[in-house]
Structure formats: structure tokens, C-alpha cells
Amino acid sequence: LGKVLSTRIIKYREKLNGFAADNQLYGVWGLQMDVVQRTLNVFAVKTPKKINTININRASASDISTIPGISFELAKEIWEFVAHRNGIGSVLELEKIEGLSKVNLKLIQLYLSVD
């Protein structure tokens, strides 16, 4: 089982072209929260990958859907949420979106800005 999970972590890292932050482990399919937390006790990103962030207040749903782990349907919900408020002041305001889990929010906030 450990080898399978290790392989999933490596494949996910390759898909992202490298990790930018420790919490990206939460995006690995099949890793339970407790496994991620134990792994984070011994795992650290030493050379984080640079991420070019997307300004959420100017992004289209298509732009948002380029974020790893975000479907076009969820991207559309995020875009509509921001558009109905004429922009947001903090990415954390997205936690009000019903279809967006706290884990997903942690993952996508790496890719978003409100500048």
C-alpha cells in the first residue's frame, strides 16, 4: 500500500511540474487526511515551484478552470460568485461557495490573487 501511495504522490508532483507548497499533498487522490498530516511531519517542499497567480477579480471561468483540481463547473460557480459581488477582497471569501471544500480552497488559493 505504501508503494502505491508513494507512486500517486510522485505522479501528482509530476503533473504539477513540482510542488509549490506542502499542502498540495491534500490534492493527491486516495490519501486520507491522517496520512497527509503524518507525511507533512516529515515532508517539506525545499525548492517551491513558482506559481503565476490568476487575479480572481479579472479571471474568466476558463482561466479558473486551468487550476489543478478545478472542474469547469466549479470554475463557473467561482466566477459567478465573484461576478455577483463585483469582485472580492480576499480569496478566503470563496469559502462561502457550497461546492468548494476547505481542502480545495487551500489548494486553489495558491493559484489566486485579488490584486
N, C-alpha and C positions, 0 to 999 in steps of 0.2 A: 504493500500500500504506500509506503514512504517513497519508493521509487516513482510510482505513478504520480504522486503529488509533486515531487521534485520536477518531473518532466513537464507537468502542467505549468509550474511556476516559470520554468525556463522558456517554454513556448510563449507564454503571455508576455514575458520580458522581451522576447524577440519580436513579437507582434507590435509592441510599443516602441521598438528600437531602443530599448533601455528604460529603466525605471527613473522617474524624476523625484519620487518621494516614497518613503517606507510604506505609507498607507495604500499604495497601489496593489499590495498583496491582497487586499479585500476584493479586488476585481478578478482574481483567479477563480475560475469555475470549479466548484466542488470543495473548496477549502472552507471548513467550518470556522466560525468566529474564534473559538477557543484555540484552534490550530494556528490561525493567523496571529493571535495575540502571543502564543508561545513562541512562534517563529520570530516575531518582532523583538522578543527578548534577546535574540542572538543575531538578528539580521539588521543591517543598516545599509542604506544607499550611500556609498562613499564618494561616488562621482555622479551626481544627479544629471540626468539628461535635461537640456534646456528646452522649455516648452514655450512656444509663442502663443500667448493667450488671445482669446477672442473677446472683444468688448460685447458683453451681453446686451447692452442697450442699443447696439447698432447691428447686431447679428441677425441673419435670416434663419429660418428653421433649417435650411440646408446647411448653413455654416455650423449650427449647433449639432447637427447630426453627424458631423465629422469627428466628434469627440468619442474616443473609445468607450463602448458600452452604452451609447445612447442611440436608441432606435429613432427613425424619422418621426414616429408617432409621439414619442416622448419629447423630441426636439420641438415639434409643433406645439405641444402643450406648454413647454417652457417659453417659446416665442410668444404665444398668445398671452401668457401670464404677464410677461414683461410689457408687451404692447398695450394691454388693458390698463396698465399703471403708468403709461408714458415714461417707462424706464424705472429702474430700481437703483437704490443707493448702495446695496450690499448683495453679494452673491448669496448670503445666508437667507435672504428673503425668499429664495426658491424653496426653502423647506416647507412652505405653505402649499406647495403643489402636492396633491394627493398621491399621484403615481410615482413620486420621487422618494426613494428610501433615503435614510440618513447615510447609509454606506455609499449609495450612488452620488449623493450630494458631496460627500468627502472626496470622492474620486473626480467628479467633474469640476469642482471648484479650482482644481489645479490648472484647468484649461480656460478659465473665465476671468474676466476683469470687468470693472464698471467705470473705468476711466472715461 
